[in-house]
């Protein structure tokens, strides 16, 4: 095999990576990137495993896409959509705008042990009463 073979293969791979990253920067998805580069997702997974610079470049491309999308959403939220504005504020300032869900309880919660003690006390009352088992069934006290 001549030296031109591996160099050509390397150049082809670099071109594929560039097309992939450009598409991911525009659309933000693996599928769009693979289609633009004419590679399978498996190929991209291999690039991620073997090429740290590619991983960094892919992350940057996704961030560019997210920034562009965020700018579009911001314009729409500011001019047309209260719902989009709410989502943006929740994302930008979650400490202030996040959903707060609180659960309050009043009274007491009995434990199994407390219930056992109450049942035993009631049974002792019934046993001591002159009405016997009828008091237990009716719940009446003497």
Buried (B, 14 or more C-beta within 10 A) or exposed (E): EEEEEEEEEEEEBEEBBEBBBBBBBBBBEBEBBBBBBEBEEEBBEEBEEEBEEBEEBBEEBBEBBEEEEBEEBBEBBEEEBEEBBEBBBEEEEEEEBEEEEEEEEEEEEEEEEEEEEEEEEBEEEBEEBEEEEEBBEEEEEE
